[in-house]
Amino acid sequence: MSKPQVFVTRIIPDEGLEMVRTAADVDVWQGELPPPYDVLVEKIASVDGLLCLLTDTIDRGLIHAAGESLKVISQMAVGYDNIDIPAATERGIPIGNTPGVLTDATADFAWALLMAAARRVVEADKFTRDGHWKTWGPTLLLGPDIAGATLGIVGLGRIGQAVVKRAQGFQMRIVYHDIQRRPDLEEKMGVEFASLDSLLQESDFVSIHTVLSDETHHLFGDKQFELMKPSGILINTARGPIVDPIALYSALHNGKIAYAALDVTESEPIHADDPLLELENIIITPHIASASKQARTKMATMAAENLIAGLKGEDLPNCVNPEVYSLSA
Ligand code: DGY
């Protein structure tokens, strides 16, 4: 019997790719950059399965272009704001994602950014390389204390909770905001619920861990930066469009907040002439929070498991639109 046909939109870690190869005939896009949209349209018309990344636009038009044979779309990421889920559900196509396996890697990286921003690690490295280190300086490159400070977590899901666990070792006061209050976690984790406005007013560090949706698009704008402390530091490892970049530039430039550390930006990659890149009080990394070897390997194997289950007509182990199963029953 011939194997199902699969298109994989980038070279993914071997462990995942090998699993897919044993189950299907695989066409892997070899480019360093994502396949153009017209290539996706052409491929999705004929394959049984698509393994994609957050850099692929899987919109309604693309889903409509899918052939009758398409049984599954498996994304190698936990976030899926690049995929039109209602359109996929209408077509009866299950969508897989990779929750859980990148939680620790992402929380570690949020902490790396928090500490690097507070203690000005990137600036200090540049200072040294540029030959400015003349002596030990009593006021050289000072930053705020982390221990004992107040940390505001926006979004107390898996990753937000993992960031809280790390903060406990720093004796921080931790406040959180989430659309869903979590009384079950408040005592257990030592976190206090706050409105977003109060969280912004009280926190020394604000770390974003919410999904991108219509409600959270530009959740951080001029008003929110006005509320933050002038010494406040913003960390974003979630999705770029949650922060309005024009408002952020103005807040950093005008001293409304002290520092920002972003792993995600509104457009990715950030444009070379983006004004944010002119600022000294910002760190910007290229969406690498989940980039530990272990996390990326597990993301690839989990994406492969979802894909293979979908090809066999089985329920995906991690499906973001399980309602497809009741619709087709
Ligand atoms: C995800 O899985 O959504 C992450 O952003 C990948 O780093």
Boltz pocket constraint, residues with backbone or C-beta under 6 A from the ligand:
constraints:
  - pocket:
      binder: B
      contacts: [[A, 54], [A, 76], [A, 77], [A, 78], [A, 79], [A, 80], [A, 98], [A, 102], [A, 237], [A, 238], [A, 287], [A, 288], [A, 289], [A, 290], [A, 291]]
      max_distance: 6.0
